[in-house]
Amino acid sequence: MNEQIEILTRRLDRVERHNRAYRRVGAALLILGGAVLLLNQAPAAAAKDEVRARSLVLVDAKGTQRAALGIAKNGDATLSFYDKEARSRLTVGILDDEPTMFLTDQNRKAGVMLATDADTPRLVLVDKTGRERVWVAVRADSPVLQFFDKNRVARSGLTTFNDDTGVSIMSEGGGGKPGVVLYDKERKIVWSAP
């Protein structure tokens, strides 16, 4: 189990490094996009107080889309960055009124999602089919490491409270001794210690 935690820690460190790099690139692209807009105005034109648009698309020298800032029909706001093949690889946005960030592979399936909804901030690892498989979250004021099967059913996990599925490190009665509990797929306890 320590090896898995070390692997997850290394992956999270890598995601954080990439996140910092993408933020720098994103800021630079936004500044560059603003400068391009300002430079393309006629010299005699008066400066505008604001620019209104549903989207702003940045392209490279070949015309390939590399970044886009836009508002979807449902009102979601997103900022997306694309690779050299115009595949979305990083998206930051407010989706269904919740802040969310996706880092994806070139097929836009497997990847990492940072999100928060209803008081549950979480880091989610997504498999190549686009299914959530691992959560690192804070739920009910308790840290949770949760593992899901291919149907997104919680199968096991580590937490500090005793009403979750899987393997739980728990405290009985709000302060008792720690223990370990194993649950079956119907969430019935099949083994516990002590």
SEPAVO-863479 format. One record per residue (C-alpha): residue in one letter; chain; x, y, z. Coordinates in steps of 0.2 Angstrom, whole numbers, always signed. Example, Ala and Ser with C-alpha at 12.3 -4.5 7.8 and 13.67 -1.06 7.14 Angstrom:
<pts>
(pt "A"; "A"; (+62; -22; +39)) (pt "S"; "A"; (+68; -5; +36)) 
</pts>
This chain:
<pts>
(pt "M"; "A"; (+0; +0; +0)) (pt "N"; "A"; (+15; +12; +4)) (pt "E"; "A"; (+21; +9; -14)) (pt "Q"; "A"; (+4; +14; -21)) (pt "I"; "A"; (+4; +30; -10)) (pt "E"; "A"; (+21; +34; -16)) (pt "I"; "A"; (+16; +32; -34)) (pt "L"; "A"; (+1; +43; -32)) (pt "T"; "A"; (+12; +56; -23)) (pt "R"; "A"; (+24; +56; -37)) (pt "R"; "A"; (+10; +57; -50)) (pt "L"; "A"; (+2; +72; -40)) (pt "D"; "A"; (+19; +80; -39)) (pt "R"; "A"; (+20; +79; -58)) (pt "V"; "A"; (+2; +85; -61)) (pt "E"; "A"; (+6; +100; -49)) (pt "R"; "A"; (+22; +104; -60)) (pt "H"; "A"; (+12; +103; -76)) (pt "N"; "A"; (-2; +114; -68)) (pt "R"; "A"; (+11; +127; -64)) (pt "A"; "A"; (+18; +127; -82)) (pt "Y"; "A"; (+1; +127; -90)) (pt "R"; "A"; (-4; +142; -79)) (pt "R"; "A"; (+11; +151; -85)) (pt "V"; "A"; (+8; +147; -103)) (pt "G"; "A"; (-10; +152; -101)) (pt "A"; "A"; (-6; +169; -93)) (pt "A"; "A"; (+6; +172; -107)) (pt "L"; "A"; (-6; +167; -121)) (pt "L"; "A"; (-20; +178; -113)) (pt "I"; "A"; (-7; +193; -113)) (pt "L"; "A"; (-2; +189; -130)) (pt "G"; "A"; (-20; +188; -136)) (pt "G"; "A"; (-24; +204; -128)) (pt "A"; "A"; (-9; +212; -136)) (pt "V"; "A"; (-14; +205; -154)) (pt "L"; "A"; (-31; +212; -152)) (pt "L"; "A"; (-24; +230; -147)) (pt "L"; "A"; (-12; +230; -161)) (pt "N"; "A"; (-25; +225; -174)) (pt "Q"; "A"; (-35; +240; -170)) (pt "A"; "A"; (-34; +255; -183)) (pt "P"; "A"; (-21; +268; -176)) (pt "A"; "A"; (-34; +282; -177)) (pt "A"; "A"; (-48; +271; -167)) (pt "A"; "A"; (-52; +276; -150)) (pt "A"; "A"; (-48; +262; -136)) (pt "K"; "A"; (-63; +252; -131)) (pt "D"; "A"; (-68; +250; -113)) (pt "E"; "A"; (-72; +232; -116)) (pt "V"; "A"; (-73; +219; -129)) (pt "R"; "A"; (-88; +207; -130)) (pt "A"; "A"; (-88; +190; -138)) (pt "R"; "A"; (-94; +173; -135)) (pt "S"; "A"; (-77; +166; -139)) (pt "L"; "A"; (-59; +170; -142)) (pt "V"; "A"; (-48; +158; -152)) (pt "L"; "A"; (-29; +159; -153)) (pt "V"; "A"; (-20; +150; -168)) (pt "D"; "A"; (-2; +146; -171)) (pt "A"; "A"; (+7; +152; -187)) (pt "K"; "A"; (-1; +137; -197)) (pt "G"; "A"; (-18; +142; -192)) (pt "T"; "A"; (-20; +127; -179)) (pt "Q"; "A"; (-31; +131; -164)) (pt "R"; "A"; (-20; +132; -149)) (pt "A"; "A"; (-31; +140; -136)) (pt "A"; "A"; (-49; +145; -134)) (pt "L"; "A"; (-59; +155; -121)) (pt "G"; "A"; (-77; +153; -123)) (pt "I"; "A"; (-95; +152; -116)) (pt "A"; "A"; (-105; +137; -120)) (pt "K"; "A"; (-124; +137; -124)) (pt "N"; "A"; (-127; +131; -107)) (pt "G"; "A"; (-117; +146; -99)) (pt "D"; "A"; (-102; +136; -94)) (pt "A"; "A"; (-86; +146; -96)) (pt "T"; "A"; (-70; +137; -101)) (pt "L"; "A"; (-52; +141; -106)) (pt "S"; "A"; (-44; +127; -116)) (pt "F"; "A"; (-27; +123; -122)) (pt "Y"; "A"; (-23; +112; -137)) (pt "D"; "A"; (-8; +102; -143)) (pt "K"; "A"; (+0; +104; -160)) (pt "E"; "A"; (-13; +92; -167)) (pt "A"; "A"; (-27; +104; -161)) (pt "R"; "A"; (-32; +91; -148)) (pt "S"; "A"; (-39; +98; -131)) (pt "R"; "A"; (-26; +94; -117)) (pt "L"; "A"; (-30; +106; -103)) (pt "T"; "A"; (-47; +114; -99)) (pt "V"; "A"; (-50; +125; -85)) (pt "G"; "A"; (-68; +131; -82)) (pt "I"; "A"; (-83; +134; -72)) (pt "L"; "A"; (-94; +119; -77)) (pt "D"; "A"; (-111; +118; -69)) (pt "D"; "A"; (-106; +132; -58)) (pt "E"; "A"; (-92; +122; -51)) (pt "P"; "A"; (-73; +126; -54)) (pt "T"; "A"; (-65; +112; -63)) (pt "M"; "A"; (-48; +108; -72)) (pt "F"; "A"; (-45; +93; -84)) (pt "L"; "A"; (-28; +87; -89)) (pt "T"; "A"; (-30; +74; -103)) (pt "D"; "A"; (-21; +62; -114)) (pt "Q"; "A"; (-21; +65; -133)) (pt "N"; "A"; (-37; +55; -135)) (pt "R"; "A"; (-45; +67; -122)) (pt "K"; "A"; (-50; +52; -111)) (pt "A"; "A"; (-37; +46; -98)) (pt "G"; "A"; (-31; +60; -87)) (pt "V"; "A"; (-33; +70; -71)) (pt "M"; "A"; (-47; +81; -65)) (pt "L"; "A"; (-47; +94; -51)) (pt "A"; "A"; (-64; +98; -46)) (pt "T"; "A"; (-75; +103; -31)) (pt "D"; "A"; (-94; +101; -29)) (pt "A"; "A"; (-106; +102; -14)) (pt "D"; "A"; (-91; +104; -2)) (pt "T"; "A"; (-81; +90; -9)) (pt "P"; "A"; (-65; +95; -17)) (pt "R"; "A"; (-56; +81; -26)) (pt "L"; "A"; (-42; +75; -37)) (pt "V"; "A"; (-49; +62; -49)) (pt "L"; "A"; (-39; +50; -60)) (pt "V"; "A"; (-49; +45; -76)) (pt "D"; "A"; (-45; +29; -86)) (pt "K"; "A"; (-43; +28; -105)) (pt "T"; "A"; (-62; +25; -107)) (pt "G"; "A"; (-66; +41; -98)) (pt "R"; "A"; (-72; +33; -82)) (pt "E"; "A"; (-67; +40; -65)) (pt "R"; "A"; (-57; +27; -56)) (pt "V"; "A"; (-48; +35; -41)) (pt "W"; "A"; (-53; +50; -30)) (pt "V"; "A"; (-42; +59; -17)) (pt "A"; "A"; (-55; +70; -9)) (pt "V"; "A"; (-61; +78; +7)) (pt "R"; "A"; (-79; +72; +11)) (pt "A"; "A"; (-89; +76; +27)) (pt "D"; "A"; (-73; +85; +34)) (pt "S"; "A"; (-63; +68; +32)) (pt "P"; "A"; (-49; +64; +19)) (pt "V"; "A"; (-54; +50; +7)) (pt "L"; "A"; (-44; +39; -5)) (pt "Q"; "A"; (-57; +30; -15)) (pt "F"; "A"; (-56; +17; -28)) (pt "F"; "A"; (-70; +14; -41)) (pt "D"; "A"; (-74; -1; -53)) (pt "K"; "A"; (-77; +1; -71)) (pt "N"; "A"; (-95; +5; -67)) (pt "R"; "A"; (-90; +19; -55)) (pt "V"; "A"; (-95; +9; -40)) (pt "A"; "A"; (-84; +12; -25)) (pt "R"; "A"; (-75; -4; -21)) (pt "S"; "A"; (-62; +1; -8)) (pt "G"; "A"; (-54; +16; +0)) (pt "L"; "A"; (-46; +24; +15)) (pt "T"; "A"; (-54; +37; +26)) (pt "T"; "A"; (-56; +42; +43)) (pt "F"; "A"; (-74; +39; +45)) (pt "N"; "A"; (-84; +23; +46)) (pt "D"; "A"; (-98; +25; +34)) (pt "D"; "A"; (-89; +23; +17)) (pt "T"; "A"; (-87; +8; +6)) (pt "G"; "A"; (-71; -2; +5)) (pt "V"; "A"; (-57; -2; +18)) (pt "S"; "A"; (-59; +11; +30)) (pt "I"; "A"; (-48; +17; +44)) (pt "M"; "A"; (-61; +23; +57)) (pt "S"; "A"; (-64; +30; +74)) (pt "E"; "A"; (-78; +22; +84)) (pt "G"; "A"; (-90; +33; +93)) (pt "G"; "A"; (-82; +49; +89)) (pt "G"; "A"; (-65; +46; +97)) (pt "G"; "A"; (-62; +27; +100)) (pt "K"; "A"; (-48; +17; +94)) (pt "P"; "A"; (-44; +16; +75)) (pt "G"; "A"; (-49; +1; +66)) (pt "V"; "A"; (-50; -7; +49)) (pt "V"; "A"; (-67; -12; +40)) (pt "L"; "A"; (-70; -22; +24)) (pt "Y"; "A"; (-86; -20; +15)) (pt "D"; "A"; (-94; -31; +2)) (pt "K"; "A"; (-102; -23; -14)) (pt "E"; "A"; (-119; -21; -5)) (pt "R"; "A"; (-110; -11; +8)) (pt "K"; "A"; (-111; -24; +22)) (pt "I"; "A"; (-97; -26; +34)) (pt "V"; "A"; (-88; -43; +30)) (pt "W"; "A"; (-74; -41; +42)) (pt "S"; "A"; (-67; -28; +54)) (pt "A"; "A"; (-54; -26; +67)) (pt "P"; "A"; (-51; -23; +81)) 
</pts>
